[in-house]
Amino acid sequence: MSGRQQRVMVQPINVIFKNLQQRQNVSVWLYDNVEMRIEGKIIGFDEFMNIVLDDAEEAYVKDVKPRRPLGRILLKGDSITLIQQIVKEQ
């Protein structure tokens, strides 16, 4: 047996679904506003990457403004650049 590892392609929708199942906090980078991120828990999404976030908050990259709670929101997939899992440091 060779020391070669087989690589498996991961579908983006599976990563989003894993975040939904585990109710992990995510940070969503916006297409039109690079200074602000939306953070919350994914509670729903569709094939167009429209995402429903619960306990959402506006968070500014350079802390120019305080965080603003938004509650439950729907983010249109067209406005999303990146979805990143938030890992809490211990």
MARFIDO-884361 format. One line per field, with one value per residue: residue number from 1; residue in three letters; chain; x negated, y, z negated of N, C-alpha, C, O, CB in turn. Coordinates in pm, 1 decimal. Glycine has a CB too. Layout:
N
seq <- (NUM_...)
type <- (ALA_...)
mol <- (A_...)
neast <- (X_...)
nnorth <- (Y_...)
nup <- (Z_...)
caeast <- (X_...)
canorth <- (Y_...)
caup <- (Z_...)
ceast <- (X_...)
cnorth <- (Y_...)
cup <- (Z_...)
oeast <- (X_...)
onorth <- (Y_...)
oup <- (Z_...)
cbeast <- (X_...)
cbnorth <- (Y_...)
cbup <- (Z_...)
END
This chain:
90
seq <- (1_2_3_4_5_6_7_8_9_10_11_12_13_14_15_16_17_18_19_20_21_22_23_24_25_26_27_28_29_30_31_32_33_34_35_36_37_38_39_40_41_42_43_44_45_46_47_48_49_50_51_52_53_54_55_56_57_58_59_60_61_62_63_64_65_66_67_68_69_70_71_72_73_74_75_76_77_78_79_80_81_82_83_84_85_86_87_88_89_90)
type <- (MET_SER_GLY_ARG_GLN_GLN_ARG_VAL_MET_VAL_GLN_PRO_ILE_ASN_VAL_ILE_PHE_LYS_ASN_LEU_GLN_GLN_ARG_GLN_ASN_VAL_SER_VAL_TRP_LEU_TYR_ASP_ASN_VAL_GLU_MET_ARG_ILE_GLU_GLY_LYS_ILE_ILE_GLY_PHE_ASP_GLU_PHE_MET_ASN_ILE_VAL_LEU_ASP_ASP_ALA_GLU_GLU_ALA_TYR_VAL_LYS_ASP_VAL_LYS_PRO_ARG_ARG_PRO_LEU_GLY_ARG_ILE_LEU_LEU_LYS_GLY_ASP_SER_ILE_THR_LEU_ILE_GLN_GLN_ILE_VAL_LYS_GLU_GLN)
mol <- (A_A_A_A_A_A_A_A_A_A_A_A_A_A_A_A_A_A_A_A_A_A_A_A_A_A_A_A_A_A_A_A_A_A_A_A_A_A_A_A_A_A_A_A_A_A_A_A_A_A_A_A_A_A_A_A_A_A_A_A_A_A_A_A_A_A_A_A_A_A_A_A_A_A_A_A_A_A_A_A_A_A_A_A_A_A_A_A_A_A)
neast <- (-84.1_-57.9_-187.7_-11.3_250.2_599.8_791.2_1092.7_1357.7_1528.1_1850.9_1979.0_2237.0_2263.5_2089.5_2212.9_2448.8_2348.8_2266.3_2518.2_2644.5_2483.6_2525.4_2339.8_2163.7_2127.9_1941.5_2029.7_1910.9_1967.6_2057.3_2078.3_1990.4_1703.8_1610.8_1776.5_1913.0_2151.9_2265.4_2379.2_2606.4_2665.1_2981.4_3125.1_3120.0_3097.2_3082.6_2981.0_2806.1_2918.6_2950.1_3070.6_3020.0_2994.1_3003.8_2842.5_2578.3_2438.1_2102.4_1816.7_1509.6_1286.0_1361.5_1495.6_1750.6_1991.5_2103.8_2409.1_2715.6_2923.4_3111.8_3324.9_3252.1_3270.0_3034.1_2955.1_2826.7_2677.1_2544.8_2348.5_2011.1_1833.5_1849.1_1769.3_1668.7_1692.3_1451.0_1422.7_1181.7_1001.5)
nnorth <- (-118.6_218.2_536.1_732.5_968.9_977.2_1234.8_1401.2_1566.0_1842.0_1953.9_2286.9_2336.2_2133.0_2209.0_2441.2_2322.6_2161.4_2358.7_2457.3_2231.6_2193.1_2425.3_2636.5_2943.2_3181.1_3397.6_3629.8_3761.4_4054.7_4148.0_4415.1_4573.8_4597.7_4662.0_4569.2_4286.7_4023.5_3844.5_3536.0_3256.6_3001.0_2915.4_2835.9_2782.9_2807.7_2681.3_2899.6_3016.5_3195.2_3295.9_3232.7_3386.3_3353.7_3537.4_3742.2_3980.6_4299.8_4346.9_4537.9_4553.7_4707.8_4795.6_5043.6_5114.9_5026.4_4683.9_4582.6_4449.4_4244.0_4046.2_3797.6_3739.0_3758.2_3693.2_3778.0_3569.2_3689.6_3899.2_3793.5_3725.3_3554.9_3283.8_3217.8_3004.2_3076.5_3036.7_2982.5_3098.6_2931.6)
nup <- (0.0_83.4_-36.8_21.7_-7.7_29.3_166.8_98.9_254.3_117.3_91.0_103.4_-0.6_-186.2_-388.2_-483.9_-574.1_-779.2_-963.3_-1023.4_-1142.5_-1370.6_-1501.8_-1505.4_-1559.0_-1302.0_-1085.0_-848.4_-558.3_-380.3_-47.0_49.9_-160.5_-307.7_-554.2_-750.0_-921.1_-946.7_-1216.9_-1350.9_-1410.1_-1178.9_-1072.0_-860.9_-502.8_-140.8_202.7_338.1_173.9_-1.5_-331.2_-656.5_-958.4_-1309.0_-1614.4_-1516.8_-1463.9_-1386.0_-1318.1_-1330.6_-1152.5_-1231.7_-1478.8_-1479.3_-1535.1_-1785.1_-1843.1_-1692.2_-1775.1_-1569.7_-1563.7_-1424.8_-1090.8_-728.2_-490.5_-168.0_84.9_291.3_169.0_15.2_-48.6_-182.7_-413.4_-737.5_-994.2_-1338.1_-1571.2_-1905.2_-2129.6_-2386.2)
caeast <- (0.0_-138.8_-164.0_69.6_381.7_703.8_859.5_1234.2_1412.9_1631.4_1949.0_2004.4_2365.0_2242.9_2025.0_2318.2_2539.7_2280.8_2278.0_2658.3_2669.5_2410.2_2561.5_2215.9_2161.6_2055.5_1922.1_2060.0_1850.5_2061.5_2001.2_2075.8_1939.8_1589.7_1581.3_1872.8_1947.6_2272.4_2237.6_2497.3_2619.0_2744.5_3096.4_3185.3_3057.3_3151.1_2984.9_2926.3_2723.4_2988.4_2925.7_3140.8_2935.2_3059.5_2916.1_2745.0_2523.1_2342.6_1971.7_1725.0_1375.9_1191.8_1428.0_1529.1_1883.8_2022.8_2185.0_2551.8_2797.2_3021.5_3212.7_3333.4_3249.4_3248.0_2930.5_2964.3_2702.4_2600.6_2468.5_2252.7_1881.5_1768.8_1907.2_1657.7_1704.0_1624.7_1395.8_1395.9_1053.9_1018.6)
canorth <- (0.0_339.0_638.5_836.3_990.7_1013.2_1359.8_1397.7_1698.7_1880.9_2044.6_2401.9_2324.0_2043.3_2286.6_2525.3_2233.6_2121.1_2473.4_2462.0_2120.3_2209.2_2556.8_2709.1_3083.4_3208.8_3535.9_3642.0_3878.1_4112.7_4185.6_4560.5_4645.0_4521.0_4703.7_4511.1_4145.0_3983.8_3722.5_3471.4_3111.7_2966.0_2830.0_2794.6_2829.5_2743.0_2654.8_3026.7_3060.8_3285.1_3238.4_3288.3_3386.9_3384.9_3611.5_3810.3_4109.5_4370.1_4360.5_4612.3_4496.8_4792.9_4842.7_5186.1_5128.5_4910.6_4577.6_4613.6_4328.1_4248.8_3942.2_3699.0_3809.7_3684.3_3751.7_3730.9_3507.2_3782.1_3993.5_3718.3_3695.5_3444.1_3240.5_3166.1_2955.7_3146.9_2943.1_3052.1_3064.1_2890.5)
caup <- (0.0_94.1_-137.9_85.9_-66.9_125.6_133.2_131.3_276.0_22.7_149.7_16.4_-69.9_-299.8_-494.2_-540.9_-646.3_-903.4_-1054.2_-1065.6_-1233.8_-1495.5_-1555.4_-1529.2_-1520.1_-1179.2_-1044.8_-706.1_-495.3_-285.1_82.5_68.4_-276.9_-357.3_-691.8_-842.2_-912.7_-1017.8_-1291.6_-1406.9_-1389.9_-1061.5_-1102.7_-735.1_-378.9_-20.8_308.3_385.9_62.0_-91.6_-463.3_-771.6_-1077.3_-1435.5_-1706.7_-1431.2_-1507.6_-1300.4_-1382.8_-1244.3_-1152.1_-1304.9_-1601.1_-1467.9_-1594.5_-1870.5_-1782.1_-1695.6_-1759.9_-1461.6_-1582.9_-1315.6_-962.2_-604.1_-405.8_-29.5_129.8_375.8_87.3_-66.6_10.9_-250.9_-541.0_-816.0_-1127.0_-1446.8_-1668.7_-2031.0_-2192.0_-2525.6)
ceast <- (-88.6_-101.0_-78.5_206.3_480.5_773.3_1002.6_1282.4_1527.1_1722.8_1975.1_2134.3_2354.1_2177.1_2128.7_2413.6_2478.3_2287.7_2419.9_2686.0_2605.1_2438.2_2437.9_2231.8_2078.2_2043.5_1942.4_1999.4_1944.9_1989.5_1981.3_2013.8_1827.1_1554.1_1670.3_1892.1_2079.6_2241.0_2366.9_2493.6_2709.2_2858.9_3170.3_3109.3_3123.4_3042.5_2922.6_2833.2_2785.8_2981.2_3009.8_3049.1_3018.9_2957.0_2806.6_2703.0_2436.5_2213.5_1877.8_1582.9_1280.7_1252.9_1457.4_1665.3_1907.9_2106.8_2332.2_2631.7_2904.2_3133.9_3207.1_3343.0_3234.5_3143.6_2942.6_2827.5_2614.9_2510.5_2360.2_2124.9_1822.2_1845.1_1796.1_1706.9_1625.4_1581.2_1361.3_1264.8_1077.4_906.5)
cnorth <- (125.0_438.8_754.0_847.0_1030.0_1139.9_1352.5_1540.7_1724.5_1982.3_2161.9_2389.8_2232.1_2114.9_2376.2_2439.7_2186.8_2233.5_2485.8_2353.8_2141.4_2342.9_2637.5_2854.8_3098.7_3359.3_3540.8_3772.6_3926.2_4161.3_4336.9_4638.0_4564.4_4555.5_4633.7_4362.8_4125.4_3851.4_3667.1_3321.9_3085.8_2875.2_2787.9_2851.5_2758.8_2729.2_2782.1_3089.7_3178.6_3218.5_3310.7_3272.8_3423.7_3450.1_3685.3_3944.1_4167.6_4381.5_4429.9_4561.9_4577.5_4852.5_4992.5_5215.6_5008.2_4808.1_4613.5_4485.0_4346.4_4147.2_3839.4_3772.8_3710.7_3760.2_3692.3_3681.0_3597.9_3874.4_3925.9_3691.7_3568.9_3411.4_3168.9_3123.8_3034.3_3043.5_3022.1_3002.6_3029.5_2937.9)
cup <- (0.0_-14.7_-86.5_19.2_41.3_77.1_182.1_148.1_177.4_90.5_53.7_-63.0_-191.8_-417.4_-562.9_-624.4_-778.7_-1007.3_-1107.4_-1170.1_-1369.7_-1563.7_-1594.0_-1487.7_-1393.8_-1159.8_-894.0_-655.8_-386.2_-159.4_94.6_-47.2_-341.3_-501.7_-795.1_-815.5_-985.3_-1086.6_-1350.3_-1382.2_-1269.6_-1106.3_-976.6_-616.8_-261.9_85.4_366.4_282.3_-12.4_-228.1_-567.7_-892.3_-1198.8_-1527.2_-1630.2_-1491.6_-1397.6_-1379.0_-1285.6_-1262.7_-1240.3_-1431.4_-1597.6_-1528.3_-1684.6_-1794.9_-1796.7_-1676.5_-1652.4_-1480.1_-1471.0_-1182.7_-846.8_-523.4_-266.6_16.8_214.6_294.9_3.9_12.6_-49.6_-378.5_-616.3_-953.9_-1231.0_-1549.3_-1794.3_-2090.0_-2338.0_-2611.6)
oeast <- (-184.1_4.5_-75.5_270.8_448.4_809.8_1030.3_1251.9_1612.5_1676.6_1991.8_2140.1_2426.5_2206.0_2131.5_2454.4_2548.9_2311.8_2439.9_2744.7_2665.3_2382.8_2432.4_2304.2_1972.2_2123.9_1879.8_2032.6_1996.3_1876.2_1878.0_1987.1_1852.5_1475.0_1641.8_1888.1_2114.2_2195.4_2453.6_2392.2_2817.8_2836.8_3267.5_3042.7_3196.8_2926.0_2821.9_2786.9_2715.0_3003.6_3019.2_3005.7_3103.4_2837.6_2691.7_2780.3_2369.7_2215.3_1861.2_1540.7_1202.9_1200.7_1445.9_1692.6_1851.5_2172.3_2374.9_2618.0_2968.0_3239.8_3099.2_3429.9_3192.5_3162.2_2940.3_2725.3_2492.4_2410.0_2287.9_2129.2_1767.2_1899.3_1736.7_1777.8_1505.5_1663.4_1281.6_1239.8_1161.5_905.6)
onorth <- (133.5_427.4_861.2_745.6_1106.0_1150.6_1304.1_1627.0_1638.3_2084.6_2139.2_2429.0_2250.2_2084.3_2385.7_2480.3_2174.1_2207.7_2521.0_2381.9_2111.1_2371.9_2698.5_2885.9_3037.7_3437.3_3464.9_3880.6_3845.9_4209.2_4381.7_4757.3_4473.4_4485.0_4638.8_4318.6_4202.4_3757.0_3742.8_3267.0_3142.9_2772.2_2712.7_2954.4_2661.7_2761.0_2774.2_3202.3_3254.0_3098.0_3433.4_3162.4_3513.0_3421.3_3690.1_4011.0_4094.4_4421.8_4385.9_4531.1_4519.5_4950.1_5060.8_5328.8_4901.0_4840.6_4667.2_4418.4_4451.5_4160.4_3798.9_3857.8_3596.4_3877.7_3570.3_3744.3_3586.1_3923.1_3992.8_3642.4_3485.2_3500.5_3073.1_3198.5_3056.5_2972.2_3115.8_2882.4_3089.5_2911.6)
oup <- (-77.2_-77.0_-146.9_-7.4_132.7_-40.0_291.9_65.8_156.9_141.1_-66.2_-179.5_-289.7_-533.0_-685.6_-733.2_-878.8_-1125.3_-1223.7_-1274.6_-1472.7_-1669.7_-1700.8_-1393.1_-1379.9_-1211.0_-820.0_-704.6_-308.4_-165.2_144.4_-33.0_-420.2_-564.4_-914.7_-700.7_-1075.0_-1022.2_-1394.0_-1339.3_-1259.9_-1169.9_-983.8_-627.8_-280.5_61.5_436.7_300.2_-79.2_-239.8_-567.8_-925.2_-1192.9_-1518.7_-1674.1_-1560.2_-1324.6_-1495.3_-1171.8_-1374.2_-1316.0_-1485.2_-1699.3_-1568.3_-1662.8_-1695.8_-1898.8_-1574.0_-1644.8_-1418.8_-1427.6_-1163.7_-865.0_-491.7_-249.8_-9.6_211.7_346.6_-69.9_125.4_21.9_-443.8_-566.8_-1021.4_-1214.4_-1606.8_-1790.6_-2099.3_-2404.9_-2731.9)
cbeast <- (95.6_-122.4_-295.5_85.9_375.8_806.6_786.8_1315.7_1462.0_1569.5_2081.5_2007.9_2472.0_2158.1_1908.1_2395.9_2575.5_2132.7_2236.8_2752.4_2619.1_2262.4_2653.2_2099.2_2105.8_2125.5_1779.7_2214.8_1708.8_2138.3_2091.7_2214.2_2053.5_1469.6_1597.7_2005.7_1835.0_2396.6_2134.3_2624.4_2675.9_2656.4_3192.1_3330.9_2903.1_3270.9_3050.5_3039.7_2585.1_3138.4_2775.7_3279.8_2816.8_3120.6_2852.7_2803.0_2441.2_2396.0_1914.4_1732.4_1322.2_1142.5_1342.2_1526.5_1995.1_2097.2_2155.2_2588.8_2863.3_2953.0_3352.4_3456.3_3134.2_3381.6_2788.4_3016.0_2733.5_2694.9_2561.8_2314.7_1785.6_1621.4_2034.6_1545.4_1676.2_1717.4_1269.8_1511.7_951.9_1029.8)
cbnorth <- (-0.2_402.6_691.7_806.8_1099.0_896.8_1482.2_1323.2_1713.9_1939.4_1969.0_2528.0_2271.4_1924.3_2372.1_2600.0_2112.5_2083.6_2603.4_2444.6_1991.4_2195.5_2541.2_2643.8_3172.1_3143.5_3589.9_3637.4_3845.3_4228.1_4136.1_4609.6_4671.4_4544.6_4854.3_4583.6_4053.8_3971.5_3749.1_3531.3_3041.6_2896.2_2902.0_2837.6_2803.7_2823.0_2576.3_3123.8_3098.9_3312.9_3246.3_3217.3_3485.2_3256.8_3515.7_3831.9_4093.9_4512.1_4221.2_4763.2_4489.9_4904.6_4810.8_5230.2_5139.7_4955.8_4438.7_4718.2_4290.9_4225.2_4003.8_3603.5_3912.8_3666.4_3727.1_3843.9_3384.3_3865.1_4069.2_3584.9_3813.5_3477.3_3146.4_3271.6_2803.4_3255.6_2868.0_3031.5_3180.5_2742.0)
cbup <- (-122.4_232.7_-188.1_236.1_-176.7_144.4_194.8_21.7_421.5_-107.9_181.6_98.8_26.0_-257.8_-436.7_-428.9_-559.2_-874.9_-983.2_-944.0_-1173.5_-1469.7_-1676.7_-1453.2_-1634.2_-1058.3_-1086.5_-680.0_-437.5_-349.9_194.7_90.1_-378.8_-268.5_-704.4_-832.4_-973.6_-920.9_-1403.3_-1347.8_-1517.8_-951.9_-1196.9_-729.3_-379.7_35.2_419.0_420.3_111.6_-45.5_-499.6_-795.0_-1060.7_-1501.2_-1810.0_-1290.5_-1638.2_-1255.7_-1426.8_-1274.0_-1009.7_-1215.0_-1722.6_-1321.3_-1484.2_-1997.9_-1847.7_-1586.4_-1893.7_-1329.0_-1590.4_-1334.6_-959.3_-522.6_-464.7_64.3_206.7_460.1_-3.5_-114.7_-7.9_-282.2_-520.4_-828.3_-1140.2_-1511.6_-1612.0_-2131.4_-2178.9_-2536.0)
END
